[in-house]
């Protein structure tokens, strides 16, 4: 176990073994939520539990958008932001690698350039340490909030505590994680450093030899994310909640804030509004008085059906040298890729993740006999500083913002939902929300 370096104190924030005691809101409201992913549906359950009448609006069925396609990790130790010191030096090599972890559509570069500049600025070492401390109150409570909601919805079988494993093919690549480990140990994150023999004991079916591994035993695993959110939606409906499958076009703003939500099918009056539309939140947030530098890190996956009886991995496993994840979902083995910067409108390009199949065969040879049953593209809503936007609109008190979770949407969805309910009810939060304000600097 790594030791905590004295030069980077990061006091772990105590977290509750259950949600705070729920006090009745001052008055029941009608709350409209835009977005039926993990964040929106989690907020819907907490708000409904508080006695509010809740309507959720999304063009897709709950959980079938971006929430469907992640690697399933509940990253309770996810204090490492995406932008890290020295990343800018690695980008040219990544871009030249046709099976590498990073790609950009060059036509999109002028649009995303301001976001990229802020992103690289957030990778300053001192800033990264600060961001790490600010992520800690969120990730340290993530699994607790998940367990509360799965118990409420009767979906306990979907989440397993099997940990999160990262593997490195050489001592050199492992040594490159020194700063990551400093951040984790400084924040009190529990992890074990494994040698090659310990990696084989934990994952005996992997064929390639790995020099080192980092194992976070406290991480959870959602073995079928869209099934989890569908269970939340079913519980919500059974208890009187409304889900409308409509596309939001715009907001109508009055003196006190959003008064109506205009969709492709209807115009809905607004009492209290929650914007939880993931990568599609940017324009809506701007209308609601909160211009935010939000963009999308596009992510791909392949769902692989292995031959019957084929041994696989026992937990989500990152092959760090090539930046892909193998995750043993209920519906098959999921292979997830890195990041593509191309916005919301560019067509998918599955060539890069298809090339990763050959890399994955070296790790798990049975992948060579697997049937690809799904090609998928999703849109991570990402801020330059890797922190979500959670809080009231700085202009309108009737609007709560809950988006921008990047790679941590599945992990932080339920906790964000709980914070949303606290804000609507006028309760104080159990931790400081200032680092997640919409009007912060983002760099």
Protein Blocks (a to p, Z undefined) as FASTA:
>chain_A
ZZddfklccddddddfbdcdddddfbdcddddedjbfklmmmmmmmmmnopacddddfbd
ehilmmlmmnoiacfklmbcfbdghklmmmmmmmmpmkbcbdcdfklmmmmmmmmmmmmm
mmpmklmmmmmmmmmmmmmmmmmmmmmmmmmnopmmmpccebjadddfbfklmmmmmmmm
mmmmmnopacddddfklmmmmmmmbmbdcfbdcddfkbccdfblklmmmmmmmmmmmnop
acdddddfbdcddfkbcfbdcdfkbccddfbdcddehjmlmmmmmmnopacddddddddd
ddddddehiacdfbdcddfknopacdddfkbccdddfdddebjmbccdfklmmmmmmmmm
mmmmmlmmpccfbdcdddddddfklpacedddfkbmkbccdehkljmmmmmmmmmmmmmm
mmmnopacfbdfklmcfkbnoZZ
